[in-house]
């Protein structure tokens, strides 16, 4: 019985400690923006994650292209 995890997912030793929780408020100058509920508008947040993924992929392609172009230019200058 003492080795079983309770149904809430936390071990009983974890529940004995009290932790201070931080408020979930952010003030980045966008306090007047009303974000849609994720349960009602999931495609909004999927679009945000897709934009982050596409931006990361674009940055990666740009980085690799720059590295290959620089390496090709350097090898042409060395072996001219």
C-alpha positions in Angstrom: 0.0 0.0 0.0 2.8 2.4 0.8 4.4 1.9 -2.7 1.2 2.7 -4.7 0.8 6.0 -6.4 -2.4 7.8 -5.6 -4.9 8.4 -8.5 -4.0 12.1 -8.7 -0.6 11.1 -10.1 1.7 12.4 -7.3 3.4 10.3 -4.8 2.3 10.8 -1.2 5.7 12.2 -0.2 5.2 15.0 -2.8 1.9 16.0 -1.3 3.5 16.7 2.1 5.6 19.6 0.7 3.9 22.9 0.2 5.0 24.9 -2.9 4.2 28.4 -3.7 2.5 28.7 -7.0 3.1 31.8 -9.2 0.2 33.7 -10.7 -0.3 33.0 -14.4 -0.4 36.6 -15.5 1.9 38.0 -18.1 2.3 41.7 -18.8 4.1 42.1 -22.1 2.0 45.0 -23.2 -0.6 42.6 -24.6 -3.0 42.6 -21.6 -5.9 43.7 -23.7 -5.7 40.8 -26.2 -8.3 38.2 -25.7 -6.9 34.8 -26.7 -9.4 32.2 -27.9 -10.2 29.2 -25.8 -8.1 26.2 -27.0 -11.1 23.8 -26.6 -13.3 25.9 -28.9 -10.6 27.0 -31.4 -7.9 24.4 -31.6 -6.8 25.3 -35.2 -5.7 28.8 -34.0 -3.1 27.2 -31.7 -2.2 24.5 -34.3 -1.6 27.4 -36.7 0.8 29.0 -34.2 2.7 25.8 -33.7 2.8 25.3 -37.5 4.2 28.8 -38.0 6.9 28.2 -35.4 7.8 24.9 -37.1 7.9 26.5 -40.6 10.0 29.4 -39.3 12.4 26.9 -37.7 12.6 24.9 -40.9 13.2 28.1 -43.0 16.0 29.2 -40.6 17.6 25.8 -40.8 17.5 25.8 -44.6 18.9 29.3 -44.7 21.7 28.3 -42.3 22.7 25.2 -44.2 22.6 27.1 -47.5 24.9 29.7 -46.1 27.3 27.2 -44.7 27.5 25.2 -48.0 27.9 28.4 -50.1 30.7 29.6 -47.8 32.4 26.3 -47.8 32.3 26.1 -51.7 33.6 29.7 -52.0 36.4 29.0 -49.5 37.4 25.8 -51.3 37.4 27.6 -54.7 39.6 30.3 -53.3 42.1 27.8 -51.7 42.4 25.6 -54.7 42.5 28.2 -57.5 
